């Protein structure tokens, strides 16, 4: 990885045109301090970062707990099996360009509902296919339910990431770098919180409690989005 990054850095240095953005006349500490002001005065950033933080928190919760669940007595998968499951699960990322196209056609609100709803519904699927009531625990069908949940969750996370960045990139150009920095920082705070919650929930109540805990994050985002201004 380090070698490939080094090669990429050299290639970018040689091939990319030189660009010198206009200076704002601020030193780096002042730029960092201005980010707090931007956070307070940019509701679109706060909203989109919160929704994506909830989705990414749910994503990290899922991927913190599901390898433990798959390696446990119900499924007994090897490390290779878990890796194949994870590789298949990330296929949901193909949703990103479709979300972008919907937003470009003026359907940002509808696309947001779909993305947040996909995140929430993924845990409904993951829970009910592994509660032992619909299908047998540890069965192939239960595993397919988990895989469907993984794909749907990844699709929701990827789709809303694009929607959020599109929203903040439509704001004044001289703030975009700082807005994107805040957006990503808040998302990863949500991810860290989700990983912590996932580890705690799985240790206390196994997959059943973990799936309910995961559902609360996108459900909270959906609830708040339902009462936001109609834009």
C-alpha positions in Angstrom: 0.0 0.0 0.0 2.8 2.4 0.9 4.6 1.7 -2.4 1.5 2.2 -4.4 0.7 5.5 -2.7 4.2 6.7 -3.3 3.9 5.9 -7.0 0.5 7.6 -7.2 1.9 10.7 -5.5 4.7 11.0 -8.0 2.4 10.4 -10.9 0.0 13.1 -9.7 2.8 15.5 -9.2 4.0 15.0 -12.8 0.6 14.9 -14.5 -1.7 17.3 -12.7 -1.7 20.9 -13.8 -0.5 23.5 -11.3 -3.3 25.2 -9.4 -3.0 28.1 -7.0 -6.3 29.0 -5.4 -6.9 32.6 -4.3 -5.6 33.2 -0.8 -8.1 34.2 1.8 -5.5 36.1 3.7 -5.8 33.8 6.7 -3.1 31.9 8.4 -3.7 28.2 9.0 -4.7 28.6 12.7 -7.2 31.2 11.6 -8.6 28.9 9.0 -9.0 26.1 11.6 -10.7 28.6 14.0 -13.1 29.7 11.2 -14.4 26.1 10.9 -16.3 26.5 14.1 -18.0 29.6 12.8 -18.9 27.7 9.6 -20.4 24.9 11.6 -22.6 27.2 13.5 -23.7 29.3 10.5 -24.3 26.5 7.9 -27.4 24.5 8.7 -27.1 22.4 5.5 -23.7 21.1 6.7 -25.0 20.3 10.2 -28.0 18.4 8.8 -26.2 16.4 6.2 -23.3 15.6 8.4 -25.6 14.4 11.1 -27.5 12.1 8.8 -24.3 10.7 7.3 -22.8 10.3 10.8 -25.9 8.2 11.8 -25.6 6.1 8.7 -21.8 5.6 9.0 -22.2 4.9 12.7 -24.7 2.2 11.8 -22.3 0.9 9.1 -19.4 0.7 11.6 -21.6 -0.9 14.2 -22.6 -3.6 11.7 -19.1 -4.3 10.6 -17.8 -4.3 14.1 -20.3 -7.0 15.2 -21.0 -9.1 12.2 -17.6 -10.7 11.9 -17.9 -11.8 15.5 -21.4 -13.2 14.8 -20.2 -15.0 11.7 -17.3 -16.5 13.5 -19.5 -17.6 16.4 -21.3 -20.9 16.9 -24.3 -20.1 14.7 -22.3 -19.8 11.4 -18.8 -20.9 12.3 -17.2 -19.1 9.3 -13.5 -19.0 8.9 -11.5 -15.8 8.3 -11.6 -16.5 4.6 -15.4 -16.9 4.7 -15.9 -13.7 6.6 -13.6 -11.9 4.1 -15.7 -13.2 1.1 -18.9 -12.1 2.9 -17.4 -8.6 3.4 -16.3 -8.4 -0.2 -19.8 -9.2 -1.4 -21.3 -6.8 1.1 -19.5 -3.7 -0.3 -21.2 -4.2 -3.6 -23.9 -1.7 -2.4 -21.4 1.1 -3.2 -22.8 1.0 -6.8 -25.7 3.1 -5.5 -23.6 6.2 -5.3 -23.9 7.3 -9.0 -27.6 6.6 -9.1 -28.1 8.9 -6.1 -26.1 11.6 -7.8 -28.2 11.4 -10.9 -31.4 11.6 -8.9 -30.1 14.7 -7.2 -29.0 16.3 -10.5 -32.6 15.8 -11.7 -34.0 17.7 -8.7 -35.0 14.6 -6.6 -32.6 15.2 -3.7 -35.3 14.8 -1.1 -36.6 11.6 -2.5 -33.1 10.2 -2.8 -32.5 11.1 0.8 -35.6 9.2 2.0 -34.4 6.2 0.0 -30.9 6.3 1.4 -31.9 6.7 5.0 -34.7 4.2 4.6 -32.3 1.7 3.1 -30.0 2.1 6.1 -32.9 1.5 8.6 -34.5 -1.4 6.6 -31.2 -3.2 6.4 -31.2 -3.8 10.2 -34.9 -5.0 10.0 -33.8 -7.6 7.5 -30.6 -8.5 9.4 -32.6 -8.9 12.6 -35.7 -10.9 11.4 -33.6 -13.3 9.3 -31.5 -14.1 12.4 -34.0 -14.2 15.3 -34.8 -17.9 14.8 -38.5 -17.2 14.1 -38.6 -16.9 10.3 -35.6 -19.1 9.4 -33.3 -21.4 11.3 -30.4 -19.7 13.0 -27.1 -20.3 11.2 -28.8 -21.5 8.0 -27.9 -20.5 4.5 -31.0 -18.4 4.3 -30.1 -16.6 7.5 -26.7 -15.9 6.0 -28.3 -14.5 2.8 -30.4 -12.2 5.0 -27.3 -10.8 6.6 -25.7 -10.4 3.2 -28.7 -8.6 1.9 -28.6 -6.3 5.0 -24.9 -5.6 4.4 -25.5 -4.6 0.7 -28.5 -2.5 1.5 -26.7 -0.7 4.3 -23.7 0.0 2.2 -26.0 1.3 -0.6 -27.6 3.7 1.8 -24.3 5.0 3.2 -22.8 5.4 -0.2 -25.8 7.1 -1.7 -26.2 9.7 1.1 -22.5 10.4 1.1 -22.9 11.7 -2.4 -26.1 13.6 -1.6 -24.4 15.3 1.4 -21.3 16.3 -0.6 -23.4 17.6 -3.4 -25.3 19.8 -1.0 -22.2 21.3 0.7 -20.3 21.7 -2.6 -23.2 24.0 -3.8 -22.3 26.4 -1.1 -19.7 29.3 -1.6 -16.6 28.0 -3.3 -14.1 29.6 -0.9 -15.6 27.5 2.0 -15.8 24.1 0.3 -12.6 22.7 1.6 -13.4 23.5 5.2 -17.0 22.4 4.8 -15.9 19.1 3.4 -13.3 18.7 6.2 -16.0 19.3 8.8 -18.4 16.9 7.0 -15.9 14.1 7.0 -14.8 14.7 10.6 -18.3 14.5 11.9 -19.0 11.4 9.8 -16.0 9.7 11.4 -17.1 10.7 14.9 -20.4 9.0 14.1 -18.4 5.9 12.9 -16.4 5.8 16.1 -19.5 6.0 18.2 -21.1 3.3 16.1 -18.2 0.9 16.5 -18.2 1.5 20.3 -22.0 0.9 20.5 -21.6 -2.2 18.3 -19.0 -3.8 20.5 -21.0 -3.0 23.7 -24.3 -4.3 22.2 -22.8 -7.5 20.9 -21.0 -8.2 24.2 -24.3 -7.6 26.2 -26.9 -9.1 24.0 -25.4 -10.7 20.9 -26.7 -10.1 17.4 -30.3 -9.5 18.6 -29.4 -6.4 20.7 -26.8 -5.3 18.1 -29.4 -5.2 15.3 -31.8 -3.2 17.4 -29.1 -0.8 18.4 -28.1 -0.4 14.7 -31.6 0.3 13.7 -31.9 3.3 16.1 -29.2 5.3 14.2 -30.7 5.6 10.7 -34.2 5.6 12.3 -33.2 8.7 14.3 -31.9 10.4 11.1 -35.2 9.5 9.4 -37.2 11.0 12.2 -35.3 14.2 12.2 -35.4 14.5 8.4 -39.1 14.0 8.4 -39.5 17.2 10.5 -36.9 19.4 8.7 -37.9 22.1 6.3 -39.3 20.9 3.0 -36.3 21.6 0.7 
